[in-house]
């Protein structure tokens, strides 16, 4: 029990993330729009480059919820809520029988979770994936009476984050393994399993767009090759020190795989192999990998450490653990004091807070070319302006065109033929960004974060 409490506290301190995700801004902009007007947006209203683009979103429930929180709660309370949600998810996931070796590997996995979680819809997706794993472990899909639980799970998930697609695939994969594995096939009830899976699929259709949500997700997935410049779609090996944590968790999983291959059913081991491979390719899959890693290690990780320690050795170990706990706690307190107010956190994360004030004061709203990671921030903080691009638009494209992200990258990298397609009048980028495609622009503002250029008459 003490170790479980320690894991919960460690998870809360580590996963309470004050960092402002670049996508938070446009989530808040869309949530605020709904709270003010009651309108569900299905066409772009925030960019001047692709106005009216059809886009059915899988985040609407999250956006309404997070916008409501920001209207009624202090920033540090919102951060604490998401940290608590992540810590509870870990507590639900891990097995009751925890020893010190398991404690170590669980803390390792929790550390890796910092790559994905925070004030993001991914935190809800992690929770729902944890619930999915618990449902599969309990094999409630073999009882028709529980079909409504699968419906509710995926109906809620589909309105909070597109990660429900991963959950649905894992559910299907688990059922296929359960049906084909000789040891479990005798107890497999095809009718009940089919009803449960059908209920899950039907749950994903309970959204404002019905089939339109699936059509949008399929269309966006077909353009995934254009997303490789976005951090969460890059291989985890490119992100340090997360790649070290990832490699160690992989080695521990391999150890369990070969050690327990003959003793346990293959379902979760094979799903673990799949999720590890996917996380290796794209870091946005890390939270799903960590979920299955914590699930497996908390149940099956065993290592014999028959070492007799004298009092001095035990005291040294206890002191080391105490120092580690104190370091984590002090780091949390330090970040809290630095970031408990939203305005202070925006400065720490280097958002162009002051630069937007200059744009508003001088009404430089037309034809803004903005830093990709700042698009959502502009949607949120300066709704009277329209952006060139934001985090929603990575796969958006006009008929016959490469896509707005490709055009943005071309201009950003200095391929200046592309900018002639757009009537760019104001440039808002990081202070050290090269702006070779804007030779006839004049720099009118610069601070420690951003610079602003305007087209000369």
Rosetta blueprint (number, residue, H / E / L):
1 X L
2 X H
3 X H
4 X H
5 X H
6 X H
7 X H
8 X H
9 X H
10 X H
11 X H
12 X H
13 X H
14 X H
15 X H
16 X L
17 X L
18 X L
19 X L
20 X L
21 X L
22 X L
23 X L
24 X H
25 X H
26 X H
27 X H
28 X H
29 X H
30 X H
31 X H
32 X H
33 X H
34 X H
35 X H
36 X H
37 X H
38 X L
39 X L
40 X L
41 X L
42 X L
43 X E
44 X L
45 X L
46 X L
47 X E
48 X L
49 X L
50 X L
51 X L
52 X L
53 X L
54 X E
55 X L
56 X L
57 X L
58 X L
59 X L
60 X H
61 X H
62 X H
63 X H
64 X H
65 X H
66 X H
67 X H
68 X H
69 X H
70 X H
71 X H
72 X H
73 X L
74 X L
75 X H
76 X H
77 X H
78 X H
79 X H
80 X H
81 X H
82 X H
83 X H
84 X H
85 X H
86 X H
87 X H
88 X H
89 X H
90 X H
91 X H
92 X H
93 X H
94 X L
95 X L
96 X L
97 X L
98 X L
99 X L
100 X H
101 X H
102 X H
103 X H
104 X H
105 X H
106 X H
107 X H
108 X H
109 X H
110 X H
111 X H
112 X H
113 X H
114 X L
115 X L
116 X L
117 X L
118 X L
119 X L
120 X L
121 X H
122 X H
123 X H
124 X H
125 X H
126 X H
127 X H
128 X H
129 X H
130 X H
131 X H
132 X H
133 X H
134 X H
135 X H
136 X H
137 X H
138 X H
139 X L
140 X H
141 X H
142 X H
143 X L
144 X H
145 X H
146 X H
147 X H
148 X H
149 X H
150 X H
151 X H
152 X H
153 X H
154 X H
155 X H
156 X H
157 X H
158 X L
159 X L
160 X L
161 X L
162 X L
163 X L
164 X H
165 X H
166 X H
167 X H
168 X H
169 X H
170 X H
171 X H
172 X H
173 X H
174 X H
175 X H
176 X H
177 X H
178 X H
179 X H
180 X H
181 X L
182 X H
183 X H
184 X H
185 X H
186 X L
187 X L
188 X L
189 X L
190 X H
191 X H
192 X H
193 X H
194 X H
195 X H
196 X H
197 X H
198 X H
199 X H
200 X H
201 X H
202 X H
203 X H
204 X H
205 X L
206 X L
207 X L
208 X L
209 X L
210 X L
211 X H
212 X H
213 X H
214 X H
215 X H
216 X H
217 X H
218 X H
219 X H
220 X H
221 X H
222 X L
223 X L
224 X H
225 X H
226 X H
227 X H
228 X L
229 X L
230 X L
231 X H
232 X H
233 X H
234 X L
235 X L
236 X H
237 X H
238 X H
239 X L
240 X L
241 X L
242 X H
243 X H
244 X H
245 X H
246 X H
247 X H
248 X H
249 X H
250 X H
251 X H
252 X H
253 X H
254 X H
255 X H
256 X H
257 X H
258 X H
259 X H
260 X H
261 X L
262 X L
263 X L
264 X L
265 X L
266 X L
267 X H
268 X H
269 X H
270 X H
271 X H
272 X H
273 X H
274 X H
275 X H
276 X H
277 X H
278 X H
279 X H
280 X H
281 X H
282 X L
283 X H
284 X H
285 X H
286 X H
287 X H
288 X H
289 X H
290 X H
291 X H
292 X H
293 X H
294 X H
295 X H
296 X H
297 X H
298 X H
299 X H
300 X H
301 X L
302 X L
303 X L
304 X L
305 X L
306 X L
307 X L
308 X L
309 X L
310 X L
311 X H
312 X H
313 X H
314 X H
315 X H
316 X H
317 X H
318 X H
319 X H
320 X H
321 X H
322 X H
323 X H
324 X H
325 X H
326 X H
327 X H
328 X H
329 X H
330 X H
331 X H
332 X H
333 X H
334 X H
335 X H
336 X H
337 X H
338 X H
339 X H
340 X L
341 X L
342 X H
343 X H
344 X H
345 X H
346 X H
347 X H
348 X H
349 X L
350 X L
351 X L
352 X L
353 X H
354 X H
355 X H
356 X H
357 X H
358 X H
359 X H
360 X H
361 X H
362 X H
363 X L
364 X L
365 X L
366 X L
367 X L
368 X E
369 X E
370 X E
371 X L
372 X H
373 X H
374 X H
375 X H
376 X H
377 X H
378 X H
379 X H
380 X H
381 X H
382 X L
383 X L
384 X L
385 X L
386 X L
387 X E
388 X L
389 X L
390 X L
391 X H
392 X H
393 X H
394 X L
395 X L
396 X L
397 X L
398 X L
399 X L
400 X L
401 X L
402 X L
403 X L
404 X H
405 X H
406 X H
407 X H
408 X H
409 X H
410 X H
411 X H
412 X H
413 X H
414 X L
415 X L
416 X L
417 X L
418 X H
419 X H
420 X H
421 X H
422 X L
423 X L
424 X L
425 X L
426 X E
427 X E
428 X E
429 X E
430 X E
431 X L
432 X L
433 X L
434 X L
435 X L
436 X L
437 X L
438 X L
439 X L
440 X L
441 X E
442 X E
443 X E
444 X E
445 X E
446 X E
447 X L
448 X L
449 X L
450 X E
451 X E
452 X E
453 X E
454 X E
455 X E
456 X L
457 X L
